[in-house]
């Protein structure tokens, strides 16, 4: 598969190892656990495949607009943005206040070559890379603590960047829900005895996070309204169903 669309070379190795494990065990409980892990891995890999297709579309649309001058201006805006964004948003009130600060920063920034739209797309590429690194950890670490820590970091980073999108309160709530779930699952699966169950839980959170991020990025890229929590939930269910019945295009690309 095109490396641009592959979450991690480690996925194939882990998937093969799980299939081999399933073939030699007789316990119905263990087989069920392995099957859940296999399905969770397929869901998150298929979600990243969708995100990578979106990245390729984004590159085709933005590349003609990218020049050394726009790149420098984007970096200058992000440099001014970084001190404004806290390490962690405490609550929705702080998020709304941050939205106002970002709006004022954009309004008063001396735009000449770039725009807020190009900044949004630059942040999309960075977040795509962060998700790719997170999946590398998920498929190869074998350490639940490291996986959940990496998941929490990418979700926190995403929460801090979404004020650049404008009115995105429902998206903030969706990401906060994923963060809460991430912390809960990290506590539940801190023991190495629960390695496979921890992997399944982390992969589920990752697939939901990638779908949430991808749906939002696609709305921005296509000039559509940002998705609501209900729309995001429906999209996640649709994605899971397409992987379960193996109609998702990722299977054809394998």
N, C-alpha and C positions, 0 to 999 in steps of 0.2 A: 504494500500500500504506500501511496505518497506519504513521505515523512511529515509533510505539512498537516496531514489529516490524522496522523497516528499519535495517540496520547503518550505512549512510552513503549520502547522495545520490551520493557519488562512485562507489559501486559500479556503478550503471547506466551512468555515463559510461565507466568503465574497461571494462566488459563490452562495450559497443557498440564501443569502440575496438579491442578484441581481435578481435571478429567482423569488423570492417572490415579489419584487418590480415590475418586469415586468408583473406579473400576475394581479396586482391590478390597474395599470394605463391604461388610455384610450388614452392618447395623443400619436399620431404617432411619434412626435419628441422625446418624452421621451423614448418610446420603442426603437427607433433607437439608442439613446444614450446608453441605457442599453445593447442592443445587441452588440454594439461596445465594451463596457467594458467587457462583457462576453467573446467575441472572443479574446480580448487582453490578458485577464487572462489565457485563454487556450493556447495561443501561448507561453507565457513566461513560463508557467508550463511545457508544452511539451518540450521546449528548455532545461529547467533545468533537465528534465528526461533524455534527451540525454546526457547531461553533466555528470550526475551521473553514467550512464552506462559506460561512458568513464573513470570516476574515478575508478570504480570497475575493469575495464580492466587494468588500470595503476597500481593499487595495486597488481594485480596478477603478473604483469610483473616485478615490482620493488621489491616486498617484499623479494624474495630470495637474493637480492643484499644488503638489508638493515641490517646493523650491528651497534652496539654502536659506533664503530670507524668511519663508514661512516657518521652516524648522526652527530657526533661531527665535522667532517670535513666540512660537508655541512653547519652547523651553523656558523663555522669559516669563510667560504667563504662569506656567506650572511652578516655577520657582517662587513666584509671588503667592501662588495658591497654597503651597505646602505648609507654610507657617500658620495659615488660617485653619487648616483641618486638624482637629485634635487627634491624639493617638487612638481614642475610643469615644464614640458618641454615647453620652450617658442616657439620654432619653429623647423622645420625639420633640420636646420643646427645644432642646439644644440643636436638633437636626434642622428645625424650622429657622432658628436663628442663623445657623450656618448657611442655609439656602439664601437668606437675605444678604449675608456677607459676600458670598460668591457672586450673586447678582450685581452687587455694587462694585465689586472688583472688576467684573467684566465690563460693566458700564463705563467705568473710568479708565480702563486700560487703553493705552494708545495703540489701537489696532491699525496696522498699515498694510500688512501682507497676509496675515492669517485671520482666523475668526474663531469664535467659540465652538463652532461645528468641527473645525479641524482639531481643536484641543480635545473635544469629546472622542474623536476617532483615534487620536494619539493615546489617550487613556484606555481605549478599547484594546489596542494592540498590547499595551503593557499588562492589562488584566488577563488577556489571552495567554501571554507568556507565564504569568503567575499560576494560572490554572494548569498549564502544561507541566510546570515544575511540581505542582501539588499532586498531579496524577503520577508523576515519576516516583514521588515519595509513597503514594498509596500502593502502587503495584510492586515496589521493591524494598520498602523499609523493613517490613516484618516487625515493626515497633508501633503499637497502637498510640502511644503517647506522642511520638513524632508526627504521625499521620494527623491526629486531631489538632495538634498544635499548628501544623501547616494549613489545615482547613480553616481553623479559626482566623489565622492571619490573613488569608486571601478574602474571607468574608468581611473582616473588619476593614481591610483596604477598600473593598468595593463599597461598603457603607459610607466611607469617608469621601468617595469620589462621586457618588450619585447626585449630590447637590449641584454639580456642574450641569446636570440634565435639566434643571429647573424644578417645577413642581412634581416631586417624586415621592410624596409621603407614603403612598401605598407600597412602593418598592422598598422603602426603608423598613416598613413593618414586615414585609416578607423576608428581608435579609436578617432582621433582628430575630425573627422566629427560627431561622436556620442557625443563627449563632447560639441561641438558647439550646436548641436541640443538640448542637455540636458539643457544648459544654456538658450537657446531661449524659450524652453517650460516651464522652471521654471518661467520665467518672465511673460509668457502668462497666466499661471495658478496659480499665486500667491494668488489669491482670493479664499477663502473657498467656494464661490458661484459656483466655477467651479471644485468642488472636484472630481466628476465622470469623467469629461473631463480630468482633471489632472492625474487621475489614469490611464486612457486609454493611454495618451501620455507617461507616465512614463513606463508603462508595455511594450509599443512598443519599447522604447529605450532599456529597459532591455532585451527583447527577442533578439534584434539585437546584443547587447553586448555579451550575453551569446553564441549565435551562432558563432560570430566572435572569441571569446575566445576558444570555443570548437573546431572549425575547425582548429585553429592554434595548440592547444594542441594535437589534434589527429595526425596532420602532424608530429609533433615532436616525438610523441610516436611510430608512425609507420615508422619513418625514411623517410618520404616523403618531397618534397619541400613545403615550406610555401605557403599558399594560396595567390593569388593575390586579389586585390580589386574586380575585375570582378567575380572571383570565389566565393568570400564571398557574393557578391550581389546575385549571382545565387542561392547560398545555402540558403540565407534568403528567397528568393522568393519560393523556393521549400518547405521549412519548413512551411511557411505561407499557401501554397496551401494544404499541407497534413493535417494541422489543420482545415482549412476551410471545406475540404471534409471529414474530420474525418477518414482518413486512417492512421494517425500517431499512432505508437504503444502505445503511452501514454494512449490513450483511452481504449485500451484493458487491461491495467494494473490498471485501476481505480477500 
